[in-house]
Amino acid sequence: MTRPKALITGASTGIGKVYAQRLAKRGYDLVLVARDKTRLAALAEQLHQDGAVSEVLAADLTQSHDVARIEKKLESDASISFFLNNAGIATMERHLDTSLGTIENIIALNITAATRLALAAGRAFVAAKRGTIVNMCSITSVNPERFNGVYGGSKAYLLALSQALTKDLNDNGVTIQAVLPGATRTEIWERAGADVDKLPPERVMEVDEMVDAALKGLDMGERITIPSLPDAQDLADAEAARLKMSPNLSHKHAAARYR
């Protein structure tokens, strides 16, 4: 039988690499996307030992023409039924001192590329009436005070996009999950100019545990998964409070306290 395929961005290391390993064991072949072709090739060789066939696509997703290549792959390869929207960058620059180059790169990768690829996967999966999209957000999506504002804003955007797409996708047989990791031991810290080992060790999750929790959340039917959150009811309460405001967010007149 033909194995389904999972396309993973940011697949060469960290979260994307572990997802590739786990999905290979779940019976998927892989389409591996990242800038580092050498690392991708090494991962593909490793995954082959688990019976997975991997296609390597070296791409810089801050570049529009490379994003277009991956969009085309998502929309043209009918065997792809799982998309991990994982590629992202962060920074430790101070809020008001965030450089223009950093701002543009974060927006290009974390927002523009992530949006284009999520929508491309959504179109393809809706047409096929099946598929799974996992958007890798962050706890900064709901707790932006803890990190650089541009990064937190980009991840809040991706969470909002996930929530906005949920009904259209679910009604057409497609599952979408937003994953909100806390501090996770990956190379993103070093690339952002930080040392993860300087964080309190009780605050840092190992990447294997984070991915396993996220996949378990997906299996459980969660649409938002926060691997570190001890009580799922806290998230349910927060969502209920947010939705409670919905009927009163737009009226003809201002609320009485403003008059």
Sequence and secondary structure as in RCSB ss.txt:
>XXXX:A:sequence
MTRPKALITGASTGIGKVYAQRLAKRGYDLVLVARDKTRLAALAEQLHQDGAVSEVLAADLTQSHDVARIEKKLE
SDASISFFLNNAGIATMERHLDTSLGTIENIIALNITAATRLALAAGRAFVAAKRGTIVNMCSITSVNPERFNGV
YGGSKAYLLALSQALTKDLNDNGVTIQAVLPGATRTEIWERAGADVDKLPPERVMEVDEMVDAALKGLDMGERIT
IPSLPDAQDLADAEAARLKMSPNLSHKHAAARYR
>XXXX:A:secstr
    EEEEESTTSHHHHHHHHHHHHTT EEEEEES HHHHHHHHHHHHTTT  EEEEE  TTSHHHHHHHHHHHH
H TTEEEEEE         GGG  HHHHHHHIIIIIIIHHHHHHHHHHHHHHHT EEEEEE  GGGT GGGS HH
HHHHHHHHHHHHHHHHHHHHTTTEEEEEE   SB STHHHHTT  GGGS GGG B HHHHHHHHHHHHHTT SEE
 TT S HHHHHHHHHHHHHTGGGSS SS  GGG 
